[in-house]
Amino acid sequence: MDTNIATGTPPQGIVTSQGSHQPEAKLGLFDAVSIIVGIIIGVGIFETPPKIFEQVSHPGLALLVWVLGGALALVGALCFAELASAYPRSGGEYVYLTRAFGPLTGFLFAWSQLTVTRSGSVAALAYIFGSRAARLFDYDSNSVFFLAGLALGLLTLINILGVRMGTRTQNVLTVAKVLGLGGLIVVGLGWGRSEIAAPVEPATRESGWFAGAMILILWTYSGWHEAAYIVAEAKNRTRNIPLALILGTAIVTIIYLLVNLAYLVGLNFDDAKTSIAAERLISLAWPGYGARVMDVFIMISALGAMNGMIFTTARIYTEFGRDHRIFKVLSHWSKRMHTPVRALSVQGLICLVFIAGVWLMEGAMDAFEAAVTLTAAVFWMFFCLTGIALLVLRAKDPDTPRPFRVPGYPIVPLIFCAWCAYMVVGTVLYEPSKSLIGLAILCAGLPFYFLPQKLRRTQRVDDLQPVGK
């Protein structure tokens, strides 16, 4: 019988695999911030700005929507900071949604992560790494699948071998990508040849441009909530996790604004709209090497985002496996490695299948953007429910200690909920067919929940009570 993470007492009804081992608190503030920054800063910041510049009519408007995206991410981080400090069990939204709305909601959230949202994102990042590495070293296209699979396998193995090994790898990759973006900013501001100014003839914006722009921008900011998945492994968790959520989001917002400013100053508003804007910007300082330098930047960024997602997502699946007998194999923690070996292995296999699918489809970035719009409605729906869960749990567990409380309650959580609801509606209207596919994948998990009683969940909602600090 398993034991409660914080108190060491065996909660009723939990079924775990034999030899299960609980996570240890080894992660410091820098580790948590590094995970957040490393996951948020993926390949999106190299691809999204030109698309935003193309959709807006004025460079100032482009900067404004990036500020808005950062502000909304910070609002979300504040909400997650309270939830993480009040319910210090790894699993993030899975824990909060289950406690607030019952096991079915939590089940569907974890199912969506396992089947497409997380697995598809990791696979697409791996494929992008493989395609860039093949181009950098002049390998043929058939090597892309091997390189992508190799990156996935190595990062999965690193995280299996130990928590410290996984976080140290994350720290190195995060520092490297931040330094790389710093170089991009320096080149744009130092070698710039233009001034930020409105175009002579403002572009005509298409209907629905704002929703489309915010889908891309908030996807590029996605990851600000990742520290909530590792709360059980964090030192001084009630202080460090909320602080990491806020610091990580603020750091990335500043970096993103400076990168966009570098595009505008280094090139100009029109030239910043091209898909190779980043390469052209680097070429200002290193003529002829822009493409190769960007290949290296994107490879490092893809690896950093992959490693962070591999690390945190496995924690969702372990909590999922603890509560639902049919997936209990995922709950096992290795006594030797002190890591969720089975969850990491299953996650790696699913991601490998996705990589094969992307490889057969070809066009990694097109597939990646399709995955973003495919899952956006479901993604924002669960974020909206998490914001509502904060309000519900304030009423449901009024005596629960909350070391961090959202400032401006209930206005700030309501803003977060309203914005997430807008993103759900906007996404469905912007991409109705892909949104329906995402919802269909979500509903495909229902038969697994409504199985015979002996195969269904084994943990009561009451066992998800807050368990201390």
HELIX and SHEET records of a PDB file:
HELIX    1   1 LEU A   29  ILE A   40  1                                  12    
HELIX    2   2 GLY A   44  GLN A   55  1                                  12    
HELIX    3   3 PRO A   59  ALA A   86  1                                  28    
HELIX    4   4 GLU A   93  PHE A  101  1                                   9    
HELIX    5   5 PRO A  103  SER A  112  1                                  10    
HELIX    6   6 GLN A  113  THR A  117  3                                   5    
HELIX    7   7 ARG A  118  LEU A  136  1                                  19    
HELIX    8   8 SER A  143  LEU A  161  1                                  19    
HELIX    9   9 VAL A  163  GLY A  190  1                                  28    
HELIX   10  10 TRP A  209  TYR A  221  1                                  13    
HELIX   11  11 GLU A  226  GLU A  233  5                                   8    
HELIX   12  12 ARG A  237  GLY A  266  1                                  30    
HELIX   13  13 ASP A  271  LYS A  273  5                                   3    
HELIX   14  14 ALA A  277  SER A  283  1                                   7    
HELIX   15  15 GLY A  290  ASP A  323  1                                  34    
HELIX   16  16 ARG A  325  SER A  331  5                                   7    
HELIX   17  17 VAL A  341  MET A  361  1                                  21    
HELIX   18  18 ALA A  364  LYS A  396  1                                  33    
HELIX   19  19 ILE A  411  TYR A  430  1                                  20    
HELIX   20  20 PRO A  432  CYS A  443  1                                  12    
HELIX   21  21 LEU A  446  TYR A  449  1                                   4    
HELIX   22  22 GLN A  453  LEU A  455  5                                   3    
HELIX   23  23 VAL A  461  LEU A  464  5                                   4    
END                                                                             
